[in-house]
Amino acid sequence: MSEKRMVYAEDVIQRIRDLAPEILGGWYNPDMENELEQLVCVVENTPTAAADAQRWRYTAEEPPKEEDGDCCGRVLIAHAGAHCAVATSLQYAKKNPEAVRVWMPLPKLPWEEKK
C-alpha cells in the first residue's frame, strides 16, 4: 500500500463506526467506545495531502515564493481572461498579480520525482 490515495475522512470515520463490532471482535457495547474513539482519532490526525497538492492559487492572495519555482525558477500561470496556462518566470508572476490571476507550481518530471 505504498500508493497514496485521497479519501474523505468523514466517510472512513463513519465506516469505522458502522463496522465497530466487527473491527473490535464482537458485538458493540459501551465499553468499546474508548477503542472506537482511538480509531477515529487516528483518522482525524493523519496528515492530509492538501498542503502539497497541485492546485491553482490566486496570485493576489497567495503570491508564489522562491521555493515554488521549478529548477529554472518557473511556475504555471493563467493570465486574466486567458483560456490556457503557460510556464513563466516566478519573478514575472510575483510582480504582476493584476495580469497573472492564478498560478501553481509546475509538476515534477518523472525522473525528478525519484530524487
Secondary structure as UniProt FT lines:
FT   HELIX           9..18
FT   HELIX           20..23
FT   TURN            24..25
FT   HELIX           30..32
FT   HELIX           33..44
FT   HELIX           50..52
FT   STRAND          57..58
FT   TURN            59..61
FT   HELIX           66..68
FT   TURN            71..72
FT   STRAND          74..79
FT   TURN            80..81
FT   STRAND          86..89
FT   HELIX           90..95
FT   TURN            97..99
FT   STRAND          100..104
FT   HELIX           110..113
//
